[in-house]
Amino acid sequence: MQFGTSCYAQTIRVAAQKTGTLAWELAVIRSHGLDKKANLSIDVVELASTEAGKIAMRAGSADIILSDWLWVSRERALGAKLTFYPYSSALGAVMVPAASPIKTLADLKGRKLAVAGGAIDKSWLLLQARMKQDGIDLKSEATIVYGAPPLIAAKALDGEMDASLNFWNFCAQLEAKGFRRLAGIEDILPKLGSKGRIAMIGYVFDEAWANANKDLVARFIAVTRAAKEILATSDAEWDAIAPLTGAQDAATLHAYRERYREGIPRRPIADEEADARVLYRVLAQLGGRDLVGSATELDPGTFYQAIPGD
């Protein structure tokens, strides 16, 4: 694959969590020399959390971070002209123990549901919106407890709640331990008006910087796509990055691999943006100002449109 023609490697500063999926892809890029073929020098700024990425972006110490289009749209409304390009459509799920009597989302009524992230977590808001369509107010008709994703996963394994809503990788861990997916968030999106499986998480960068470095951004996206294709097609590659994933056993690594592959975005950018507009309204209605600020619509420049072939 041809990525670029410049004689000199251009540096791009990427902020990534040490244990996150972007770190997995960056390892594949390095091991296959994809960065060198594209005349790129990827300078990785290691982060402790996603919030640290936002701080790095604001401070100008990173060119690219991972975040969601909701945050990008909110930042744009506040004057920070950031822009978003799809990275992953891997979404969380409601998980229950294998032998649980809970068979449908409606069965969550009267149960104890643990939610990762907090009261305005996007998956939680989308789940509430879906249930309200069926006349169920989960927030008041179930016992809701909030917590950090690792804690929620640990308590689910200990049997401390009837069901849990967690981020995709923690759901994969539970899946490997025999838990059942009651519903993936991607399963409920069509009922909320989304035409397809949307990438909530994406690369985020400054619009002015991207406009001044269009070729650099395009090469970086091409390189990461190539890494995704390697991970999509090579099981051996997963054995190579296994230590990075933190998977404790083969079953967990397998669950990570399958869910990661499902989450590789393959839709036109216009379709992604159209669905984001629809879901933004749903989220804004439930999350209010705490989630979206004063903007009731997705900011028009939220999605980056300058990648060739999109």
TORVOVEX-150910 format. One record per residue: residue number from 1; residue in one letter; z negated, y negated, x of N, C-alpha, C in turn. Coordinates in steps of 0.05 Angstrom, whole numbers, plus 5000, padded with zeros to 4 digits. Last residue first. Layout:
<recs>
NUM|A|Z|Y|X|Z|Y|X|Z|Y|X $
...
</recs>
This chain:
<recs>
310|D|4977|4819|4723|4959|4818|4700|4971|4803|4676 $
309|G|5012|4813|4765|5014|4838|4749|4995|4838|4725 $
308|P|4969|4775|4807|4996|4785|4801|4995|4811|4785 $
307|I|4917|4736|4781|4924|4761|4796|4951|4771|4788 $
306|A|4899|4691|4752|4920|4688|4773|4926|4713|4790 $
305|Q|4859|4682|4715|4886|4692|4705|4907|4695|4727 $
304|Y|4792|4693|4700|4812|4685|4721|4838|4698|4716 $
303|F|4757|4670|4644|4772|4692|4657|4793|4681|4676 $
302|T|4739|4618|4628|4720|4638|4638|4734|4660|4654 $
301|G|4763|4574|4606|4771|4581|4633|4754|4604|4645 $
300|P|4742|4567|4553|4770|4575|4557|4777|4584|4585 $
299|D|4678|4596|4539|4693|4575|4552|4721|4584|4559 $
298|L|4665|4623|4476|4670|4629|4504|4687|4606|4516 $
297|E|4625|4582|4432|4650|4597|4438|4651|4602|4468 $
296|T|4580|4552|4430|4583|4573|4410|4608|4590|4414 $
295|A|4536|4525|4477|4564|4532|4471|4566|4555|4451 $
294|S|4484|4516|4493|4494|4502|4469|4522|4510|4461 $
293|G|4461|4580|4513|4459|4551|4515|4470|4538|4489 $
292|V|4460|4635|4507|4486|4622|4512|4484|4592|4516 $
291|L|4405|4651|4503|4425|4668|4516|4450|4652|4525 $
290|D|4377|4612|4478|4364|4625|4501|4385|4641|4517 $
289|R|4408|4599|4433|4409|4581|4457|4397|4594|4482 $
288|G|4425|4666|4409|4420|4637|4407|4421|4622|4433 $
287|G|4431|4720|4400|4416|4711|4424|4409|4682|4424 $
286|L|4463|4723|4353|4437|4737|4355|4419|4726|4378 $
285|Q|4506|4690|4363|4493|4689|4337|4465|4701|4338 $
284|A|4523|4705|4413|4513|4677|4409|4497|4675|4383 $
283|L|4543|4756|4403|4519|4753|4420|4506|4725|4416 $
282|V|4587|4745|4370|4566|4763|4361|4540|4758|4377 $
281|R|4616|4712|4405|4606|4701|4379|4584|4718|4368 $
280|Y|4628|4748|4445|4612|4724|4452|4600|4713|4426 $
279|L|4662|4784|4421|4635|4793|4426|4617|4769|4433 $
278|V|4709|4752|4419|4698|4763|4395|4668|4770|4399 $
277|R|4718|4741|4473|4715|4719|4454|4701|4728|4428 $
276|A|4725|4791|4494|4702|4776|4503|4697|4753|4483 $
275|D|4774|4805|4472|4751|4819|4463|4725|4804|4471 $
274|A|4806|4769|4501|4806|4768|4472|4781|4782|4461 $
273|E|4798|4786|4554|4789|4759|4545|4787|4757|4515 $
272|E|4823|4836|4553|4795|4833|4560|4783|4807|4549 $
271|D|4875|4821|4541|4860|4838|4522|4830|4836|4527 $
270|A|4888|4792|4587|4889|4779|4561|4873|4794|4540 $
269|I|4887|4831|4627|4866|4810|4627|4865|4796|4600 $
268|P|4900|4898|4606|4909|4872|4613|4887|4851|4610 $
267|R|4856|4951|4632|4869|4936|4610|4879|4909|4620 $
266|R|4824|4981|4663|4852|4986|4665|4868|4970|4644 $
265|P|4763|4988|4699|4779|4972|4680|4809|4977|4685 $
264|I|4724|5044|4701|4744|5029|4717|4762|5014|4697 $
263|G|4687|5076|4674|4684|5047|4673|4704|5031|4689 $
262|E|4698|5128|4684|4703|5118|4657|4703|5088|4656 $
261|R|4677|5130|4736|4706|5133|4732|4714|5122|4704 $
260|Y|4622|5127|4725|4635|5106|4741|4665|5106|4736 $
259|R|4614|5175|4698|4610|5149|4684|4623|5126|4699 $
258|E|4626|5212|4739|4641|5212|4714|4638|5186|4699 $
257|R|4589|5198|4780|4618|5199|4785|4633|5197|4759 $
256|Y|4538|5205|4756|4547|5178|4767|4577|5177|4769 $
255|A|4541|5260|4747|4539|5241|4724|4547|5213|4732 $
254|H|4543|5278|4800|4565|5285|4782|4565|5265|4758 $
253|L|4493|5261|4818|4517|5251|4831|4542|5255|4812 $
252|T|4461|5293|4785|4460|5264|4782|4485|5251|4795 $
251|A|4474|5344|4804|4478|5338|4775|4479|5307|4771 $
250|A|4458|5344|4857|4486|5346|4851|4492|5338|4822 $
249|D|4404|5295|4867|4415|5322|4865|4445|5321|4857 $
248|Q|4391|5243|4873|4372|5263|4884|4383|5291|4884 $
247|A|4429|5187|4891|4427|5211|4874|4410|5233|4887 $
246|G|4438|5143|4921|4410|5149|4915|4406|5174|4897 $
245|T|4486|5127|4938|4481|5126|4909|4452|5131|4902 $
244|L|4488|5135|4993|4487|5108|4983|4479|5106|4954 $
243|P|4495|5191|4997|4470|5178|5006|4466|5150|4996 $
242|A|4549|5197|4975|4525|5206|4961|4499|5193|4971 $
241|I|4596|5186|4999|4580|5163|4992|4553|5171|4979 $
240|A|4617|5238|5007|4613|5220|5030|4595|5196|5023 $
239|D|4621|5257|4956|4602|5271|4974|4596|5253|4998 $
238|W|4660|5224|4938|4634|5221|4927|4613|5235|4944 $
237|E|4704|5243|4965|4695|5216|4971|4666|5212|4961 $
236|A|4713|5291|4939|4702|5292|4967|4691|5265|4975 $
235|D|4739|5276|4893|4711|5284|4891|4698|5285|4918 $
234|S|4784|5226|4883|4774|5244|4904|4744|5250|4900 $
233|T|4798|5191|4842|4814|5215|4846|4803|5235|4866 $
232|A|4766|5147|4840|4774|5159|4814|4787|5186|4818 $
231|L|4760|5131|4891|4736|5142|4878|4743|5156|4851 $
230|I|4812|5112|4898|4802|5134|4915|4778|5147|4902 $
229|E|4811|5070|4861|4829|5093|4856|4822|5117|4873 $
228|K|4774|5036|4884|4768|5048|4858|4786|5073|4853 $
227|A|4803|5020|4929|4778|5035|4933|4771|5050|4907 $
226|A|4843|4992|4904|4851|5015|4919|4826|5033|4924 $
225|R|4813|4950|4883|4827|4968|4864|4834|4994|4879 $
224|T|4798|4925|4929|4777|4938|4913|4789|4957|4893 $
223|V|4849|4907|4946|4833|4925|4963|4812|4939|4946 $
222|A|4862|4871|4904|4879|4894|4910|4864|4916|4926 $
221|I|4821|4833|4910|4823|4849|4886|4839|4874|4890 $
220|F|4836|4813|4961|4810|4825|4957|4810|4843|4932 $
219|R|4887|4792|4949|4884|4814|4968|4857|4828|4965 $
218|A|4872|4751|4913|4890|4773|4904|4888|4797|4923 $
217|V|4842|4718|4947|4829|4731|4923|4846|4755|4914 $
216|L|4882|4702|4983|4858|4716|4992|4845|4731|4970 $
215|D|4917|4675|4949|4927|4699|4963|4903|4716|4973 $
214|K|4885|4632|4931|4896|4651|4913|4905|4677|4926 $
213|N|4850|4590|4948|4853|4615|4963|4864|4638|4946 $
212|A|4846|4549|4914|4854|4542|4941|4859|4567|4958 $
211|N|4828|4575|4869|4854|4561|4868|4864|4554|4895 $
210|A|4777|4591|4888|4798|4611|4881|4826|4599|4880 $
209|W|4751|4542|4892|4755|4558|4916|4777|4579|4911 $
208|A|4752|4527|4838|4766|4510|4858|4771|4526|4883 $
207|E|4719|4568|4815|4747|4564|4807|4763|4548|4828 $
206|D|4679|4614|4850|4684|4586|4842|4714|4582|4837 $
205|F|4669|4679|4819|4673|4661|4842|4680|4633|4831 $
204|V|4653|4745|4805|4650|4717|4797|4653|4700|4822 $
203|Y|4675|4806|4780|4673|4789|4803|4671|4760|4793 $
202|G|4637|4831|4723|4661|4825|4738|4654|4810|4764 $
201|I|4618|4866|4664|4611|4858|4691|4637|4852|4707 $
200|M|4642|4882|4618|4622|4861|4616|4616|4849|4643 $
199|A|4702|4902|4598|4687|4899|4624|4668|4875|4620 $
198|I|4707|4940|4538|4707|4915|4552|4692|4916|4578 $
197|R|4750|4980|4505|4725|4982|4522|4726|4958|4541 $
196|G|4778|4945|4448|4777|4966|4469|4751|4965|4484 $
195|K|4772|4908|4410|4796|4926|4408|4795|4948|4428 $
194|S|4714|4890|4375|4727|4893|4401|4749|4914|4398 $
193|G|4686|4888|4327|4711|4873|4329|4725|4875|4356 $
192|L|4644|4921|4320|4637|4892|4323|4662|4875|4328 $
191|K|4665|4970|4320|4654|4961|4294|4647|4931|4295 $
190|P|4678|4975|4375|4699|4972|4355|4689|4961|4328 $
189|L|4625|4981|4399|4640|4956|4402|4662|4954|4381 $
188|I|4600|5030|4399|4594|5012|4377|4611|4987|4377 $
187|D|4615|5056|4446|4621|5069|4420|4618|5050|4396 $
186|E|4595|5026|4487|4625|5025|4483|4632|5037|4456 $
185|I|4543|5043|4487|4549|5016|4476|4579|5013|4471 $
184|G|4537|5110|4464|4543|5091|4485|4549|5064|4473 $
183|A|4487|5146|4432|4510|5129|4429|4513|5112|4453 $
182|L|4457|5188|4452|4459|5185|4423|4483|5168|4416 $
181|R|4463|5232|4501|4473|5205|4494|4475|5203|4464 $
180|R|4406|5270|4521|4431|5268|4505|4437|5239|4500 $
179|F|4381|5298|4583|4380|5280|4560|4407|5278|4546 $
178|G|4385|5328|4629|4387|5342|4604|4385|5324|4579 $
177|K|4386|5301|4675|4361|5315|4670|4361|5328|4642 $
176|A|4433|5274|4673|4431|5296|4693|4406|5313|4689 $
175|E|4418|5235|4637|4438|5255|4629|4436|5280|4648 $
174|L|4386|5204|4669|4374|5219|4647|4392|5241|4638 $
173|Q|4426|5183|4703|4403|5198|4714|4390|5215|4693 $
172|A|4457|5155|4666|4469|5178|4680|4447|5196|4693 $
171|C|4421|5115|4653|4429|5134|4632|4441|5159|4645 $
170|F|4423|5088|4700|4398|5101|4693|4402|5121|4670 $
169|N|4475|5069|4697|4468|5087|4719|4441|5101|4714 $
168|W|4476|5035|4651|4492|5060|4652|4483|5079|4674 $
167|F|4411|5015|4626|4436|5009|4640|4450|5036|4647 $
166|N|4385|5037|4562|4383|5030|4590|4410|5025|4602 $
165|L|4343|5051|4511|4369|5038|4516|4367|5027|4544 $
164|S|4312|5111|4488|4313|5088|4506|4341|5077|4508 $
163|A|4265|5143|4443|4292|5137|4452|4291|5114|4472 $
162|D|4211|5153|4438|4230|5170|4424|4258|5167|4434 $
161|M|4169|5154|4497|4182|5140|4474|4202|5160|4462 $
160|E|4147|5185|4536|4130|5164|4525|4143|5149|4502 $
159|G|4168|5225|4568|4165|5230|4539|4149|5209|4525 $
158|D|4180|5219|4620|4152|5227|4614|4147|5232|4584 $
157|L|4231|5199|4617|4227|5226|4627|4199|5237|4621 $
156|A|4218|5148|4598|4234|5166|4581|4230|5195|4590 $
155|K|4192|5128|4642|4176|5132|4618|4191|5150|4598 $
154|A|4236|5123|4677|4213|5140|4684|4197|5147|4660 $
153|A|4268|5086|4650|4278|5113|4656|4255|5132|4662 $
152|I|4234|5041|4651|4242|5053|4625|4252|5082|4629 $
151|L|4232|5032|4706|4207|5039|4691|4214|5052|4665 $
150|P|4284|5018|4718|4273|5042|4730|4248|5051|4715 $
149|P|4292|4969|4683|4307|4994|4680|4294|5019|4693 $
148|A|4231|4940|4658|4251|4941|4678|4266|4968|4677 $
147|G|4222|4933|4585|4214|4938|4612|4237|4938|4632 $
146|Y|4196|4932|4518|4215|4923|4539|4204|4930|4566 $
145|V|4195|4967|4456|4181|4960|4481|4202|4953|4502 $
144|I|4192|4968|4386|4208|4961|4410|4190|4954|4434 $
143|T|4193|5008|4333|4174|4997|4352|4189|4993|4378 $
142|A|4236|4986|4279|4228|5005|4299|4208|4992|4317 $
141|E|4244|4945|4245|4241|4971|4233|4237|4993|4253 $
140|S|4252|4898|4274|4228|4900|4257|4223|4928|4246 $
139|K|4298|4911|4303|4276|4896|4316|4250|4897|4301 $
138|L|4334|4934|4268|4319|4951|4288|4295|4937|4300 $
137|D|4348|4929|4207|4339|4910|4227|4321|4925|4247 $
136|I|4403|4954|4173|4379|4962|4189|4372|4940|4209 $
135|G|4452|4949|4148|4428|4941|4134|4402|4948|4148 $
134|D|4495|4959|4179|4486|4981|4161|4460|4975|4147 $
133|Q|4497|4914|4208|4520|4920|4191|4513|4942|4171 $
132|K|4453|4920|4240|4451|4902|4217|4474|4905|4198 $
131|M|4473|4953|4280|4455|4965|4260|4452|4946|4235 $
130|R|4504|4916|4310|4516|4939|4297|4499|4951|4275 $
129|A|4464|4881|4327|4486|4871|4310|4499|4894|4295 $
128|Q|4434|4915|4360|4422|4903|4336|4443|4894|4316 $
127|L|4472|4925|4400|4462|4947|4384|4449|4937|4358 $
126|L|4477|4874|4421|4500|4887|4409|4492|4910|4391 $
125|L|4426|4867|4441|4436|4849|4420|4459|4861|4406 $
124|W|4425|4907|4480|4406|4908|4459|4415|4890|4435 $
123|S|4465|4889|4515|4468|4915|4501|4449|4917|4477 $
122|K|4442|4840|4533|4467|4841|4518|4471|4867|4502 $
121|D|4374|4821|4525|4393|4838|4539|4418|4842|4521 $
120|I|4335|4791|4503|4362|4781|4501|4382|4796|4519 $
119|A|4288|4819|4513|4295|4813|4486|4323|4803|4482 $
118|G|4302|4865|4568|4287|4845|4554|4300|4839|4527 $
117|G|4313|4910|4605|4323|4883|4608|4308|4862|4594 $
116|A|4314|4967|4563|4314|4956|4590|4325|4927|4590 $
115|V|4273|4987|4512|4297|4972|4518|4295|4960|4546 $
114|A|4251|5042|4474|4247|5026|4498|4274|5013|4506 $
113|L|4228|5054|4410|4252|5051|4426|4246|5032|4450 $
112|K|4199|5096|4365|4193|5079|4388|4217|5078|4407 $
111|R|4220|5093|4295|4215|5106|4321|4207|5086|4342 $
110|G|4235|5069|4249|4208|5080|4250|4201|5094|4276 $
109|K|4302|5084|4261|4283|5071|4243|4256|5085|4245 $
108|L|4336|5118|4286|4318|5103|4303|4297|5087|4287 $
107|D|4373|5139|4252|4348|5154|4256|4328|5140|4274 $
106|A|4417|5109|4259|4400|5103|4236|4373|5117|4238 $
105|L|4443|5135|4301|4429|5109|4306|4410|5102|4283 $
104|T|4428|5206|4294|4445|5182|4291|4429|5157|4297 $
103|K|4389|5243|4308|4418|5251|4310|4437|5227|4307 $
102|I|4327|5261|4330|4344|5237|4325|4373|5245|4329 $
101|P|4298|5303|4346|4309|5305|4319|4327|5281|4312 $
100|S|4311|5325|4414|4302|5304|4395|4314|5308|4367 $
99|A|4324|5358|4456|4314|5371|4431|4305|5350|4410 $
98|A|4339|5321|4496|4358|5341|4486|4350|5353|4459 $
97|P|4317|5254|4485|4313|5281|4497|4331|5301|4483 $
96|V|4366|5201|4485|4344|5215|4472|4340|5242|4486 $
95|M|4393|5136|4496|4388|5163|4505|4364|5175|4491 $
94|V|4443|5091|4487|4417|5099|4476|4414|5129|4482 $
93|A|4472|5060|4546|4473|5078|4523|4444|5082|4512 $
92|G|4515|5013|4582|4491|5029|4577|4494|5046|4552 $
91|L|4581|5017|4612|4560|5005|4596|4537|5024|4591 $
90|A|4633|5001|4653|4611|5021|4649|4588|5007|4635 $
89|S|4673|4968|4665|4667|4970|4637|4646|4992|4632 $
88|S|4677|4924|4721|4670|4950|4710|4664|4948|4680 $
87|Y|4707|4877|4733|4699|4895|4754|4693|4923|4743 $
86|P|4748|4822|4716|4736|4847|4709|4731|4866|4733 $
85|Y|4729|4758|4738|4751|4777|4738|4739|4805|4735 $
84|F|4714|4689|4725|4707|4717|4723|4731|4735|4724 $
83|T|4689|4627|4752|4709|4642|4737|4704|4672|4742 $
82|L|4656|4562|4748|4659|4590|4759|4680|4604|4742 $
81|K|4641|4503|4750|4666|4516|4743|4670|4542|4758 $
80|A|4586|4479|4721|4593|4495|4745|4618|4511|4738 $
79|G|4575|4455|4672|4589|4439|4692|4597|4454|4717 $
78|L|4555|4483|4630|4536|4465|4644|4549|4449|4667 $
77|A|4597|4514|4617|4589|4494|4597|4569|4473|4610 $
76|R|4596|4547|4661|4619|4528|4658|4611|4506|4638 $
75|E|4550|4577|4650|4551|4559|4674|4573|4538|4672 $
74|R|4569|4605|4605|4546|4586|4603|4546|4567|4626 $
73|S|4609|4635|4628|4616|4616|4607|4594|4595|4604 $
72|V|4578|4666|4663|4599|4649|4673|4606|4627|4653 $
71|W|4546|4695|4628|4534|4676|4646|4554|4656|4657 $
70|L|4587|4725|4603|4569|4708|4587|4556|4687|4605 $
69|W|4610|4756|4642|4625|4733|4632|4608|4714|4614 $
68|D|4563|4774|4694|4577|4778|4669|4590|4752|4659 $
67|S|4572|4789|4765|4555|4780|4742|4572|4785|4717 $
66|L|4574|4794|4834|4579|4807|4809|4560|4796|4788 $
65|I|4606|4744|4876|4583|4760|4867|4592|4776|4843 $
64|I|4637|4710|4930|4640|4728|4907|4614|4743|4901 $
63|D|4619|4677|4970|4644|4670|4956|4647|4685|4930 $
62|A|4554|4652|4986|4571|4675|4979|4596|4665|4964 $
61|S|4526|4606|4992|4525|4626|5014|4541|4651|5009 $
60|G|4521|4567|4954|4545|4567|4970|4545|4586|4993 $
59|A|4480|4568|4918|4474|4556|4944|4499|4554|4963 $
58|R|4503|4595|4876|4496|4567|4872|4492|4553|4899 $
57|M|4506|4646|4900|4530|4632|4891|4525|4602|4888 $
56|A|4452|4657|4908|4470|4656|4931|4496|4641|4924 $
55|I|4435|4659|4855|4424|4639|4873|4442|4635|4897 $
54|K|4463|4704|4838|4468|4678|4825|4458|4655|4842 $
53|G|4439|4742|4871|4467|4737|4873|4474|4710|4861 $
52|A|4388|4744|4851|4391|4734|4878|4421|4727|4883 $
51|E|4397|4770|4803|4389|4741|4803|4393|4729|4830 $
50|T|4406|4821|4820|4429|4806|4810|4422|4776|4809 $
49|S|4370|4833|4884|4373|4834|4854|4398|4818|4846 $
48|A|4374|4832|4938|4353|4848|4926|4356|4851|4896 $
47|L|4435|4836|4976|4417|4824|4956|4396|4843|4947 $
46|E|4473|4821|5034|4457|4840|5019|4437|4826|5001 $
45|V|4536|4800|5042|4509|4788|5040|4492|4807|5022 $
44|V|4588|4821|5082|4571|4828|5060|4543|4815|5063 $
43|D|4650|4800|5094|4623|4795|5104|4604|4799|5080 $
42|I|4709|4828|5108|4690|4825|5086|4662|4823|5097 $
41|S|4768|4805|5128|4742|4811|5140|4721|4806|5118 $
40|L|4834|4828|5119|4810|4816|5108|4786|4824|5125 $
39|N|4885|4850|5123|4878|4827|5140|4854|4812|5128 $
38|A|4892|4897|5098|4897|4873|5081|4891|4847|5097 $
37|K|4876|4933|5135|4904|4934|5126|4912|4909|5111 $
36|K|4822|4921|5136|4838|4915|5159|4868|4914|5152 $
35|D|4806|4942|5086|4802|4913|5092|4821|4905|5115 $
34|L|4815|4996|5091|4831|4980|5071|4829|4950|5077 $
33|G|4792|5035|5122|4805|5013|5135|4822|4996|5116 $
32|H|4762|5074|5099|4791|5078|5098|4806|5055|5111 $
31|S|4711|5054|5105|4717|5080|5117|4747|5086|5117 $
30|R|4713|5005|5078|4709|5006|5107|4718|5032|5118 $
29|I|4720|5022|5025|4739|5003|5037|4737|5004|5068 $
28|V|4675|5053|5018|4701|5066|5017|4722|5048|5030 $
27|A|4637|5012|5020|4635|5034|5040|4662|5048|5041 $
26|L|4650|4983|4975|4653|4970|5001|4653|4991|5024 $
25|E|4635|5019|4935|4664|5012|4939|4669|5000|4966 $
24|W|4580|5019|4941|4595|5044|4944|4624|5038|4950 $
23|A|4568|4965|4931|4563|4976|4958|4577|5002|4963 $
22|L|4579|4965|4877|4597|4950|4895|4593|4959|4924 $
21|T|4537|4993|4856|4563|5006|4857|4582|4991|4875 $
20|G|4476|4982|4896|4494|4979|4873|4521|4992|4877 $
19|T|4441|4979|4937|4443|5005|4924|4463|5004|4900 $
18|K|4444|4927|4955|4446|4948|4975|4452|4975|4961 $
17|Q|4485|4882|4919|4460|4896|4921|4464|4921|4939 $
16|A|4525|4831|4951|4523|4857|4937|4495|4869|4940 $
15|A|4570|4780|4961|4542|4786|4957|4539|4812|4940 $
14|V|4618|4768|5008|4612|4782|4983|4583|4789|4982 $
13|R|4663|4725|5036|4634|4732|5036|4627|4743|5008 $
12|I|4718|4737|5076|4709|4732|5048|4680|4742|5046 $
11|T|4761|4715|5127|4735|4724|5119|4729|4717|5090 $
10|Q|4824|4741|5147|4809|4719|5134|4782|4731|5124 $
9|A|4854|4760|5206|4836|4768|5184|4821|4744|5173 $
8|Y|4920|4739|5220|4891|4736|5225|4875|4745|5201 $
7|C|4971|4744|5203|4964|4756|5229|4934|4756|5234 $
6|S|4988|4762|5136|4976|4743|5155|4968|4758|5181 $
5|T|5004|4796|5095|5021|4794|5119|5010|4775|5141 $
4|G|4978|4847|5051|4982|4820|5061|4996|4820|5087 $
3|F|4982|4899|5029|4964|4880|5018|4970|4851|5026 $
2|Q|5017|4956|5011|5018|4931|5026|5000|4910|5013 $
1|M|5000|5024|5017|5000|5000|5000|5000|4975|5017 $
</recs>
